Amino acid sequence: MASKFMLRSFRNFTKIQVLVPNIKKVQINQVLSQGNNFATRTFSTSLVKNSNVMKDLSNFLNEEIKLEQEAQKELKNTLTVTGFNVKTDGPNVTLSKKYNDEEITVKFNINGSLDNAEPGVDQMETKNQSTELKSRPAFSIEIKRGEQTLAFGCSFLPAEEAEKDAVEDFQIDEFALHNGEWNENVYTADCSVLDENLYDLLLNLLDERGVGEKFANELVEFSTSYEHKQYINLLEKLQKFTK
């Protein structure tokens, strides 16, 4: 796992908060032309020219689904994480286990979790050749003892920060301790300014409970395989929509 000394400056740049629920609103900017006294969405002009777009889309999806199903065979179909019970609900995944008198829960969402698994590959190269994508979602960890819960917000180091064949690594972005359910009145500590020794001890605490390098690698394998299955499922639904 990442040491405090190496990650202090990096976390200042890449910190992802996952303890506080975050609802992102996606807005589609419509580019409007001003000629001829009427407005036209630039991305819809092809629909006017091609009345068979649904048929073309369906035909394309036939081939795309076949290709993705073939690619799925090459992935490690890992749908388990050692020592944890797994529960899925669409893009949401919950891992849970018991450790002595503690209940440990790990939660993450696979939406928007893909990144390039090969360091040093720029966007133009990615467009022109097939590159391996891995799912590295931000995740939360809760350790519940009685009425108290020790909560962590964690994220993976991006692929370009590690050697190509190196093990997966993650960092603690923030942590909090609260009674009952979390609410906005709970103080959350920013680990980018945390004492190095305290940070390392928190990593050791997680590692002792089975949340270490092995867990990180298995989580990425699981998330990558599960995300790809969800993608194929989405393509199949889209294909049915075009019928």
Backbone as CSV, one residue per row, in Angstrom:
resi,resn,N_x,N_y,N_z,CA_x,CA_y,CA_z,C_x,C_y,C_z
1,MET,0.842,-1.215,0.000,0.000,0.000,0.000,0.862,1.244,0.000
2,ALA,0.295,2.320,-0.442,1.059,3.549,-0.609,1.442,4.139,0.732
3,SER,2.728,4.526,0.836,3.178,5.143,2.079,2.753,6.589,2.124
4,LYS,2.638,7.136,3.326,2.210,8.517,3.499,3.184,9.479,2.829
5,PHE,4.480,9.214,2.966,5.493,10.134,2.457,5.393,10.301,0.943
6,MET,5.152,9.199,0.211,5.143,9.235,-1.237,3.866,9.838,-1.776
7,LEU,2.789,9.790,-1.012,1.493,10.146,-1.564,0.967,11.506,-1.148
8,ARG,1.688,12.201,-0.240,1.155,13.471,0.271,0.841,14.434,-0.878
9,SER,1.811,14.688,-1.764,1.578,15.649,-2.836,0.615,15.099,-3.869
10,PHE,0.653,13.780,-4.108,-0.229,13.195,-5.114,-1.688,13.298,-4.702
11,ARG,-1.961,13.084,-3.416,-3.357,13.123,-2.962,-3.922,14.524,-3.059
12,ASN,-3.062,15.521,-2.927,-3.550,16.890,-3.065,-4.126,17.129,-4.453
13,PHE,-3.638,16.357,-5.437,-4.074,16.541,-6.818,-5.220,15.629,-7.194
14,THR,-5.236,14.404,-6.628,-6.187,13.400,-7.098,-7.236,13.019,-6.091
15,LYS,-7.334,13.700,-4.979,-8.245,13.305,-3.900,-9.682,13.125,-4.389
16,ILE,-10.253,12.000,-4.076,-11.640,11.708,-4.417,-12.394,11.451,-3.131
17,GLN,-13.392,12.235,-2.826,-14.154,12.045,-1.606,-15.300,11.092,-1.874
18,VAL,-15.376,10.018,-1.084,-16.438,9.046,-1.273,-17.258,8.834,-0.023
19,LEU,-16.923,9.511,1.068,-17.734,9.362,2.266,-19.035,10.128,2.134
20,VAL,-18.961,11.315,1.515,-20.148,12.144,1.366,-20.815,11.800,0.055
21,PRO,-22.106,11.445,0.047,-22.804,11.127,-1.203,-22.668,12.269,-2.183
22,ASN,-22.377,11.920,-3.448,-22.120,12.938,-4.461,-22.983,12.664,-5.675
23,ILE,-23.903,13.578,-5.953,-24.782,13.402,-7.093,-24.308,14.336,-8.195
24,LYS,-23.901,13.761,-9.310,-23.377,14.564,-10.403,-24.496,14.821,-11.426
25,LYS,-24.632,16.066,-11.802,-25.609,16.417,-12.810,-24.873,16.607,-14.141
26,VAL,-25.252,15.811,-15.113,-24.619,15.881,-16.416,-25.450,16.777,-17.311
27,GLN,-24.841,17.777,-17.883,-25.542,18.683,-18.764,-25.001,18.517,-20.172
28,ILE,-25.896,18.408,-21.152,-25.503,18.281,-22.540,-25.586,19.660,-23.183
29,ASN,-24.474,20.152,-23.616,-24.456,21.462,-24.257,-24.863,21.318,-25.712
30,GLN,-25.888,22.012,-26.097,-26.355,21.962,-27.470,-25.713,23.103,-28.250
31,VAL,-25.023,22.739,-29.313,-24.381,23.729,-30.176,-25.366,24.097,-31.263
32,LEU,-25.784,25.359,-31.334,-26.830,25.784,-32.249,-26.253,26.656,-33.359
33,SER,-26.638,26.365,-34.572,-26.223,27.219,-35.690,-27.173,28.396,-35.790
34,GLN,-26.685,29.500,-36.300,-27.464,30.728,-36.327,-27.983,31.064,-37.729
35,GLY,-27.639,30.279,-38.747,-28.042,30.597,-40.113,-29.471,30.235,-40.397
36,ASN,-30.033,30.822,-41.439,-31.364,30.505,-41.944,-32.470,30.703,-40.927
37,ASN,-32.196,31.511,-39.912,-33.224,31.857,-38.920,-33.781,30.669,-38.144
38,PHE,-33.083,29.561,-38.104,-33.520,28.465,-37.254,-32.301,27.775,-36.644
39,ALA,-32.557,27.067,-35.517,-31.454,26.420,-34.797,-31.429,24.937,-35.092
40,THR,-30.224,24.380,-35.257,-30.064,22.954,-35.528,-29.019,22.379,-34.602
41,ARG,-29.329,21.260,-33.934,-28.337,20.587,-33.090,-27.355,19.879,-34.000
42,THR,-26.082,20.239,-33.886,-25.096,19.721,-34.826,-24.978,18.208,-34.776
43,PHE,-25.215,17.606,-33.600,-25.030,16.160,-33.502,-26.217,15.383,-34.058
44,SER,-27.269,16.057,-34.522,-28.450,15.348,-35.010,-28.618,15.422,-36.522
45,THR,-27.696,16.108,-37.243,-27.859,16.271,-38.679,-27.819,14.942,-39.414
46,SER,-27.032,13.977,-38.934,-26.954,12.686,-39.602,-28.272,11.935,-39.539
47,LEU,-29.065,12.195,-38.502,-30.352,11.523,-38.379,-31.308,11.974,-39.474
48,VAL,-31.189,13.234,-39.885,-32.059,13.744,-40.930,-31.708,13.103,-42.270
49,LYS,-30.419,12.913,-42.510,-29.961,12.370,-43.780,-30.191,10.860,-43.886
50,ASN,-30.213,10.155,-42.763,-30.291,8.705,-42.793,-31.487,8.221,-41.995
51,SER,-32.545,7.865,-42.695,-33.758,7.417,-42.023,-33.636,5.990,-41.521
52,ASN,-32.547,5.284,-41.890,-32.353,3.902,-41.471,-31.379,3.788,-40.303
53,VAL,-31.266,4.867,-39.524,-30.265,4.875,-38.463,-30.514,3.773,-37.445
54,MET,-31.783,3.476,-37.132,-32.081,2.410,-36.177,-31.590,1.068,-36.701
55,LYS,-31.797,0.823,-37.989,-31.341,-0.430,-38.589,-29.824,-0.508,-38.575
56,ASP,-29.186,0.611,-38.923,-27.725,0.646,-38.919,-27.179,0.420,-37.507
57,LEU,-27.819,1.046,-36.541,-27.396,0.880,-35.150,-27.546,-0.561,-34.707
58,SER,-28.665,-1.186,-35.070,-28.904,-2.582,-34.700,-27.858,-3.499,-35.320
59,ASN,-27.540,-3.272,-36.599,-26.531,-4.096,-37.280,-25.163,-3.922,-36.637
60,PHE,-24.839,-2.665,-36.309,-23.558,-2.405,-35.648,-23.480,-3.115,-34.304
61,LEU,-24.567,-3.053,-33.544,-24.592,-3.669,-32.220,-24.445,-5.184,-32.302
62,ASN,-24.966,-5.794,-33.364,-24.797,-7.244,-33.532,-23.322,-7.612,-33.509
63,GLU,-22.530,-6.861,-34.253,-21.101,-7.135,-34.326,-20.382,-6.714,-33.051
64,GLU,-20.785,-5.577,-32.513,-20.129,-5.066,-31.306,-20.318,-6.021,-30.125
65,ILE,-21.511,-6.546,-29.981,-21.795,-7.472,-28.877,-20.966,-8.741,-29.024
66,LYS,-20.832,-9.232,-30.247,-20.011,-10.432,-30.483,-18.557,-10.175,-30.084
67,LEU,-18.048,-8.995,-30.478,-16.659,-8.654,-30.154,-16.457,-8.542,-28.643
68,GLU,-17.411,-7.900,-27.965,-17.292,-7.733,-26.518,-17.425,-9.075,-25.793
69,GLN,-18.241,-9.946,-26.300,-18.373,-11.273,-25.688,-17.094,-12.082,-25.850
70,GLU,-16.425,-11.907,-26.996,-15.139,-12.556,-27.195,-14.091,-11.978,-26.249
71,ALA,-14.123,-10.654,-26.091,-13.174,-9.997,-25.187,-13.415,-10.436,-23.746
72,GLN,-14.672,-10.686,-23.397,-15.008,-11.121,-22.041,-14.335,-12.442,-21.701
73,LYS,-14.165,-13.303,-22.693,-13.545,-14.605,-22.467,-12.079,-14.463,-22.068
74,GLU,-11.446,-13.361,-22.501,-10.032,-13.145,-22.190,-9.827,-12.517,-20.820
75,LEU,-10.903,-11.979,-20.238,-10.795,-11.393,-18.908,-10.806,-12.474,-17.839
76,LYS,-10.250,-12.135,-16.688,-10.367,-13.025,-15.542,-11.770,-12.850,-14.977
77,ASN,-12.612,-13.867,-15.183,-13.997,-13.759,-14.729,-14.067,-13.933,-13.222
78,THR,-13.476,-12.970,-12.538,-13.413,-12.997,-11.083,-14.615,-12.271,-10.512
79,LEU,-15.566,-13.028,-9.994,-16.742,-12.420,-9.397,-16.787,-12.681,-7.899
80,THR,-15.610,-12.881,-7.317,-15.487,-13.044,-5.875,-14.283,-12.247,-5.383
81,VAL,-14.316,-11.887,-4.116,-13.182,-11.256,-3.440,-12.950,-12.061,-2.171
82,THR,-11.766,-12.601,-2.029,-11.454,-13.539,-0.951,-11.881,-13.017,0.423
83,GLY,-12.688,-13.834,1.109,-13.096,-13.522,2.469,-14.321,-12.634,2.574
84,PHE,-14.829,-12.126,1.448,-15.966,-11.207,1.478,-17.183,-11.807,0.798
85,ASN,-18.352,-11.487,1.352,-19.605,-11.776,0.668,-19.859,-10.646,-0.317
86,VAL,-20.380,-10.992,-1.495,-20.570,-10.003,-2.548,-22.056,-9.815,-2.838
87,LYS,-22.466,-8.549,-2.898,-23.842,-8.208,-3.260,-23.788,-7.102,-4.310
88,THR,-24.530,-7.296,-5.417,-24.533,-6.303,-6.485,-25.947,-5.787,-6.740
89,ASP,-26.011,-4.545,-7.145,-27.281,-3.920,-7.497,-26.996,-2.914,-8.608
90,GLY,-27.122,-3.374,-9.871,-26.739,-2.526,-10.986,-25.261,-2.196,-10.893
91,PRO,-24.882,-0.917,-10.926,-23.470,-0.548,-10.846,-22.921,-0.538,-9.423
92,ASN,-23.778,-0.724,-8.449,-23.367,-0.669,-7.040,-22.957,-2.050,-6.535
93,VAL,-21.822,-2.090,-5.837,-21.292,-3.345,-5.295,-21.018,-3.175,-3.802
94,THR,-21.422,-4.163,-3.016,-21.171,-4.160,-1.581,-20.456,-5.447,-1.192
95,LEU,-19.322,-5.313,-0.531,-18.570,-6.451,-0.003,-18.674,-6.400,1.515
96,SER,-18.898,-7.544,2.142,-19.041,-7.560,3.600,-18.404,-8.804,4.201
97,LYS,-17.950,-8.657,5.447,-17.341,-9.778,6.166,-17.364,-9.482,7.659
98,LYS,-17.081,-10.484,8.443,-16.949,-10.359,9.900,-15.479,-10.474,10.263
99,TYR,-15.062,-9.653,11.219,-13.706,-9.758,11.763,-13.824,-9.626,13.277
100,ASN,-13.678,-10.755,13.980,-13.916,-10.795,15.421,-15.309,-10.221,15.718
101,ASP,-15.400,-9.151,16.481,-16.704,-8.561,16.791,-17.029,-7.369,15.890
102,GLU,-16.332,-7.256,14.787,-16.521,-6.131,13.880,-17.251,-6.554,12.602
103,GLU,-18.006,-5.626,12.053,-18.627,-5.808,10.745,-17.912,-4.883,9.760
104,ILE,-17.350,-5.473,8.707,-16.592,-4.694,7.728,-17.353,-4.666,6.416
105,THR,-17.561,-3.466,5.908,-18.307,-3.281,4.666,-17.520,-2.390,3.709
106,VAL,-17.403,-2.855,2.481,-16.749,-2.084,1.420,-17.789,-1.829,0.330
107,LYS,-17.902,-0.565,-0.076,-18.874,-0.214,-1.113,-18.197,0.578,-2.230
108,PHE,-18.640,0.316,-3.457,-18.155,1.093,-4.587,-19.155,1.038,-5.735
109,ASN,-18.962,1.948,-6.693,-19.820,2.044,-7.865,-18.929,2.008,-9.099
110,ILE,-19.276,1.169,-10.074,-18.401,0.965,-11.236,-18.571,2.026,-12.313
111,ASN,-19.594,2.867,-12.218,-19.790,3.898,-13.236,-18.585,4.835,-13.310
112,GLY,-18.080,5.058,-14.504,-16.958,5.976,-14.692,-15.663,5.516,-14.055
113,SER,-15.499,4.194,-13.861,-14.332,3.692,-13.122,-13.214,3.178,-14.020
114,LEU,-13.397,3.198,-15.337,-12.379,2.658,-16.234,-11.230,3.632,-16.435
115,ASP,-10.029,3.080,-16.490,-8.878,3.862,-16.923,-7.946,2.960,-17.684
116,ASN,-6.935,3.545,-18.317,-6.020,2.788,-19.144,-5.042,2.030,-18.274
117,ALA,-4.923,0.718,-18.497,-4.038,-0.115,-17.678,-2.577,-0.009,-18.100
118,GLU,-2.303,0.650,-19.228,-0.934,0.746,-19.711,-0.417,2.161,-19.502
119,PRO,0.611,2.315,-18.647,1.151,3.659,-18.408,1.792,4.236,-19.646
120,GLY,1.705,5.570,-19.782,2.387,6.232,-20.879,1.648,6.217,-22.196
121,VAL,0.401,5.708,-22.231,-0.360,5.684,-23.472,-1.216,6.934,-23.537
122,ASP,-0.995,7.786,-24.554,-1.769,9.015,-24.632,-3.109,8.761,-25.315
123,GLN,-3.942,9.799,-25.373,-5.285,9.647,-25.892,-5.295,9.276,-27.367
124,MET,-4.389,9.828,-28.182,-4.366,9.521,-29.606,-4.008,8.063,-29.841
125,GLU,-3.053,7.528,-29.058,-2.679,6.132,-29.201,-3.831,5.226,-28.797
126,THR,-4.566,5.640,-27.752,-5.699,4.844,-27.292,-6.754,4.736,-28.379
127,LYS,-6.958,5.820,-29.142,-7.956,5.803,-30.203,-7.537,4.900,-31.353
128,ASN,-6.238,4.811,-31.602,-5.758,4.104,-32.780,-5.417,2.642,-32.535
129,GLN,-5.421,2.195,-31.295,-5.102,0.803,-31.022,-5.854,0.344,-29.788
130,SER,-5.987,-0.992,-29.729,-6.718,-1.570,-28.617,-5.836,-1.593,-27.373
131,THR,-6.327,-1.042,-26.292,-5.583,-1.040,-25.043,-6.438,-1.624,-23.946
132,GLU,-5.803,-2.240,-22.985,-6.525,-2.879,-21.894,-7.053,-1.827,-20.924
133,LEU,-8.328,-1.921,-20.634,-8.941,-1.026,-19.665,-9.220,-1.785,-18.379
134,LYS,-8.979,-1.129,-17.253,-9.280,-1.711,-15.960,-10.201,-0.785,-15.178
135,SER,-11.018,-1.392,-14.361,-11.934,-0.630,-13.514,-11.301,-0.440,-12.143
136,ARG,-11.036,0.818,-11.800,-10.425,1.158,-10.511,-11.324,2.171,-9.791
137,PRO,-12.410,1.705,-9.220,-13.353,2.643,-8.602,-12.876,3.159,-7.252
138,ALA,-13.292,4.372,-6.928,-13.132,4.840,-5.555,-14.028,3.972,-4.681
139,PHE,-13.636,3.751,-3.422,-14.445,2.887,-2.577,-14.412,3.364,-1.129
140,SER,-15.458,3.001,-0.404,-15.537,3.337,1.017,-15.421,2.071,1.843
141,ILE,-14.876,2.209,3.035,-14.741,1.089,3.971,-15.346,1.504,5.299
142,GLU,-16.180,0.645,5.844,-16.747,0.900,7.164,-16.406,-0.260,8.096
143,ILE,-15.861,0.078,9.260,-15.576,-0.916,10.300,-16.480,-0.586,11.477
144,LYS,-17.465,-1.421,11.687,-18.462,-1.146,12.722,-18.192,-1.994,13.956
145,ARG,-18.069,-1.302,15.103,-17.896,-1.967,16.396,-18.972,-1.418,17.327
146,GLY,-19.951,-2.238,17.618,-21.067,-1.768,18.430,-21.820,-0.677,17.703
147,GLU,-21.968,0.480,18.355,-22.691,1.603,17.751,-21.768,2.549,16.985
148,GLN,-20.458,2.303,17.066,-19.501,3.192,16.397,-19.026,2.621,15.071
149,THR,-18.776,3.526,14.129,-18.294,3.130,12.808,-17.077,3.964,12.435
150,LEU,-15.987,3.272,12.101,-14.788,3.921,11.584,-14.872,3.828,10.064
151,ALA,-14.958,4.977,9.413,-15.194,5.004,7.969,-14.000,5.598,7.230
152,PHE,-13.687,5.001,6.071,-12.582,5.453,5.231,-13.078,5.714,3.814
153,GLY,-12.552,6.750,3.200,-12.740,6.985,1.768,-11.427,6.704,1.071
154,CYS,-11.431,5.782,0.103,-10.188,5.347,-0.537,-10.285,5.448,-2.055
155,SER,-9.125,5.510,-2.692,-9.077,5.521,-4.155,-7.808,4.820,-4.622
156,PHE,-7.852,4.306,-5.850,-6.690,3.636,-6.429,-5.743,4.649,-7.044
157,LEU,-4.462,4.302,-7.010,-3.498,5.105,-7.748,-3.714,4.845,-9.227
158,PRO,-3.660,5.872,-10.082,-3.853,5.656,-11.519,-2.731,4.825,-12.095
159,ALA,-3.004,4.190,-13.231,-2.049,3.260,-13.830,-0.709,3.914,-14.119
160,GLU,-0.704,5.189,-14.552,0.549,5.828,-14.934,1.467,6.102,-13.752
161,GLU,0.937,5.928,-12.521,1.764,6.166,-11.343,2.501,4.903,-10.893
162,ALA,2.263,3.807,-11.593,2.883,2.540,-11.191,3.518,1.868,-12.395
163,GLU,4.365,0.884,-12.133,4.921,0.086,-13.216,3.812,-0.742,-13.852
164,LYS,3.986,-1.089,-15.122,2.938,-1.771,-15.869,2.478,-3.048,-15.187
165,ASP,3.408,-3.841,-14.672,3.061,-5.129,-14.076,3.036,-5.082,-12.551
166,ALA,3.041,-3.892,-11.993,3.052,-3.763,-10.533,1.684,-4.126,-9.967
167,VAL,1.674,-4.453,-8.663,0.418,-4.759,-8.000,-0.401,-3.485,-7.872
168,GLU,-1.709,-3.657,-7.748,-2.580,-2.501,-7.563,-2.302,-1.875,-6.201
169,ASP,-2.449,-0.583,-6.131,-2.188,0.131,-4.895,-3.285,1.149,-4.669
170,PHE,-3.632,1.376,-3.410,-4.652,2.363,-3.104,-4.196,3.256,-1.962
171,GLN,-4.910,4.334,-1.771,-4.584,5.282,-0.724,-5.846,5.612,0.059
172,ILE,-5.653,6.035,1.298,-6.766,6.544,2.104,-6.850,8.042,1.867
173,ASP,-7.992,8.513,1.385,-8.162,9.932,1.126,-8.686,10.680,2.345
174,GLU,-9.538,10.004,3.122,-10.152,10.639,4.286,-10.699,9.576,5.221
175,PHE,-10.936,9.963,6.474,-11.552,9.031,7.400,-12.357,9.798,8.441
176,ALA,-13.299,9.075,9.047,-14.169,9.670,10.063,-14.590,8.582,11.044
177,LEU,-15.030,9.000,12.215,-15.549,8.090,13.231,-16.880,8.664,13.705
178,HIS,-17.928,7.835,13.648,-19.247,8.356,14.005,-20.112,7.275,14.651
179,ASN,-21.150,7.719,15.336,-22.143,6.825,15.926,-23.331,6.712,14.985
180,GLY,-23.886,5.506,14.877,-25.049,5.318,14.021,-24.727,5.597,12.569
181,GLU,-25.707,6.176,11.856,-25.514,6.480,10.442,-24.727,7.776,10.268
182,TRP,-23.968,7.837,9.159,-23.209,9.045,8.863,-24.165,10.185,8.521
183,ASN,-23.828,11.394,8.919,-24.590,12.566,8.522,-23.625,13.735,8.331
184,GLU,-24.132,14.855,7.872,-23.273,15.984,7.519,-22.624,16.661,8.725
185,ASN,-23.022,16.287,9.914,-22.425,16.867,11.115,-21.186,16.103,11.583
186,VAL,-20.844,15.030,10.859,-19.676,14.223,11.226,-18.405,14.857,10.660
187,TYR,-17.423,15.070,11.509,-16.138,15.622,11.051,-15.366,14.550,10.288
188,THR,-14.793,14.944,9.158,-14.000,14.040,8.323,-12.591,14.592,8.169
189,ALA,-11.579,13.758,8.455,-10.181,14.196,8.383,-9.605,13.982,6.987
190,ASP,-8.927,14.988,6.483,-8.256,14.943,5.187,-6.889,14.288,5.372
191,CYS,-6.683,13.134,4.722,-5.438,12.392,4.954,-4.226,12.999,4.250
192,SER,-4.443,13.958,3.368,-3.297,14.583,2.711,-2.485,15.436,3.682
193,VAL,-3.066,15.784,4.819,-2.351,16.578,5.825,-2.229,15.819,7.140
194,LEU,-2.438,14.502,7.084,-2.392,13.677,8.283,-0.945,13.346,8.661
195,ASP,-0.700,13.166,9.934,0.621,12.730,10.388,0.988,11.413,9.701
196,GLU,2.224,11.312,9.229,2.660,10.142,8.471,2.540,8.849,9.271
197,ASN,2.918,8.892,10.537,2.856,7.693,11.361,1.416,7.241,11.573
198,LEU,0.508,8.191,11.793,-0.895,7.853,11.966,-1.455,7.248,10.686
199,TYR,-1.086,7.831,9.557,-1.561,7.319,8.266,-1.119,5.870,8.060
200,ASP,0.159,5.587,8.334,0.670,4.230,8.157,-0.008,3.246,9.107
201,LEU,-0.315,3.686,10.315,-1.007,2.817,11.266,-2.427,2.509,10.794
202,LEU,-3.078,3.475,10.172,-4.413,3.230,9.631,-4.352,2.218,8.485
203,LEU,-3.318,2.313,7.647,-3.126,1.326,6.588,-2.920,-0.062,7.175
204,ASN,-2.126,-0.147,8.256,-1.885,-1.430,8.913,-3.167,-1.995,9.506
205,LEU,-4.011,-1.105,10.042,-5.289,-1.536,10.601,-6.157,-2.176,9.518
206,LEU,-6.187,-1.566,8.341,-6.963,-2.124,7.236,-6.366,-3.439,6.748
207,ASP,-5.036,-3.467,6.635,-4.361,-4.674,6.162,-4.626,-5.851,7.105
208,GLU,-4.645,-5.591,8.396,-4.924,-6.631,9.386,-6.319,-7.232,9.190
209,ARG,-7.230,-6.461,8.642,-8.600,-6.911,8.412,-8.834,-7.392,6.987
210,GLY,-7.750,-7.655,6.275,-7.867,-8.221,4.927,-8.053,-7.210,3.824
211,VAL,-7.804,-5.935,4.120,-7.924,-4.904,3.088,-6.528,-4.359,2.816
212,GLY,-5.783,-5.112,2.006,-4.412,-4.747,1.685,-4.156,-4.919,0.200
213,GLU,-2.930,-5.259,-0.177,-2.572,-5.359,-1.590,-3.322,-6.481,-2.298
214,LYS,-3.455,-7.648,-1.646,-4.191,-8.756,-2.264,-5.637,-8.346,-2.508
215,PHE,-6.249,-7.713,-1.516,-7.616,-7.243,-1.652,-7.730,-6.255,-2.813
216,ALA,-6.782,-5.320,-2.911,-6.819,-4.306,-3.963,-6.775,-4.942,-5.342
217,ASN,-5.900,-5.942,-5.520,-5.803,-6.618,-6.812,-7.079,-7.376,-7.143
218,GLU,-7.651,-8.055,-6.151,-8.875,-8.815,-6.393,-10.056,-7.882,-6.654
219,LEU,-10.078,-6.730,-5.988,-11.167,-5.782,-6.210,-11.117,-5.259,-7.650
220,VAL,-9.917,-4.946,-8.147,-9.781,-4.452,-9.518,-10.188,-5.537,-10.515
221,GLU,-9.772,-6.778,-10.283,-10.149,-7.865,-11.176,-11.665,-8.064,-11.178
222,PHE,-12.252,-8.055,-9.989,-13.699,-8.197,-9.874,-14.407,-7.050,-10.584
223,SER,-14.011,-5.828,-10.274,-14.670,-4.642,-10.811,-14.542,-4.578,-12.328
224,THR,-13.371,-4.945,-12.861,-13.159,-4.930,-14.305,-14.074,-5.930,-15.003
225,SER,-14.139,-7.146,-14.461,-14.998,-8.177,-15.041,-16.471,-7.806,-14.930
226,TYR,-16.871,-7.301,-13.768,-18.271,-6.956,-13.545,-18.681,-5.765,-14.401
227,GLU,-17.808,-4.765,-14.522,-18.107,-3.601,-15.351,-18.306,-4.021,-16.804
228,HIS,-17.478,-4.949,-17.277,-17.588,-5.385,-18.667,-18.882,-6.142,-18.904
229,LYS,-19.293,-6.957,-17.950,-20.573,-7.658,-18.061,-21.728,-6.667,-18.108
230,GLN,-21.641,-5.618,-17.292,-22.688,-4.605,-17.288,-22.719,-3.849,-18.622
231,TYR,-21.559,-3.636,-19.215,-21.488,-2.950,-20.502,-22.147,-3.787,-21.595
232,ILE,-21.837,-5.079,-21.612,-22.460,-5.971,-22.596,-23.969,-5.996,-22.398
233,ASN,-24.396,-6.035,-21.166,-25.824,-6.027,-20.855,-26.488,-4.748,-21.386
234,LEU,-25.801,-3.614,-21.251,-26.330,-2.354,-21.757,-26.447,-2.388,-23.277
235,LEU,-25.430,-2.934,-23.971,-25.495,-3.042,-25.424,-26.659,-3.914,-25.856
236,GLU,-26.886,-5.011,-25.138,-27.998,-5.906,-25.468,-29.347,-5.216,-25.275
237,LYS,-29.452,-4.404,-24.222,-30.683,-3.651,-24.012,-30.895,-2.613,-25.118
238,LEU,-29.794,-1.977,-25.529,-29.875,-0.985,-26.597,-30.299,-1.651,-27.897
239,GLN,-29.773,-2.842,-28.128,-30.140,-3.569,-29.356,-31.642,-3.880,-29.366
240,LYS,-32.187,-4.309,-28.240,-33.628,-4.582,-28.145,-34.425,-3.304,-28.385
241,PHE,-33.888,-2.182,-27.916,-34.560,-0.895,-28.080,-34.692,-0.519,-29.560
242,THR,-33.731,-0.958,-30.382,-33.741,-0.599,-31.802,-34.681,-1.470,-32.626
243,LYS,-35.204,-2.537,-32.054,-36.092,-3.444,-32.794,-37.450,-2.803,-33.030
